[in-house]
Amino acid sequence: MAEKTVSYLKMKSTGAQNLGNIEVAPEVLEIIASIAATDIEGVASMRGNFASGVVERLGKKVLGKGVKTELTEGGLMIDVFCVVNYGVSIPQTAQKIQEQVRQTLETMTSLQTQEVNVHITGVQFETAPHIE
């Protein structure tokens, strides 16, 4: 079984005393972004993959589902994959997701995001649509 290599995001501590380095795992950033996105009205769910679907069926909640992070020389890039409720304005909802994810990450980690890309992967209906 192949092990996933974790590349920690390293920051210097700020304040009156330099107490050392701070390392943040990419999974932490994914969890923060995922929770921030699901707080937006109109977001039905986050898109997961096959593995997260199996884990959720076993009863464990996957918090970082639907978010991909990438640290480049230009900064932090976030991709958010979500399903929206039928009837909401997709452009307005996507913009709210971008703003919320950017603000939450900056507040919690002091990291500036270069991009927050929102991918709407589906629309959820309250009831099954009637097709004739």
URTALIN-V894804 format. One record per backbone hydrogen bond with DSSP energy under -0.5 kcal/mol. NH is the residue of the N-H (numbers start at 1). CO is the residue of the C=O. Records with the same first field share a line. If there is no record, write none. Layout:
BEGIN
NH=CO + CO
END
This chain:
BEGIN
7=5
8=6
9=24
10=8
11=22
13=20
19=17
22=11
24=9
28=25
29=25
30=26
31=27
32=28
33=29
34=30
35=31
36=32
37=33
38=34
39=35
40=37
43=40
44=42 + 83
45=83
47=81
53=49
54=50
55=51
56=52
57=53
58=54
59=56
60=55
63=61
65=62
67=64
68=79
70=77
72=70 + 75
75=72
76=112
77=70
78=115
79=68
80=117
81=66
82=80 + 119
83=45
84=122
85=42
86=124
88=85
90=88
93=89
94=90
95=91
96=92
97=93
98=94
99=95
100=96
101=97
102=98
103=99
104=100
105=101
106=102
107=103
108=104
109=105
110=106
111=105
114=76
115=76
117=78
119=80 + 117
120=118
121=82 + 119
122=82
124=84
125=123
131=129
132=130
END
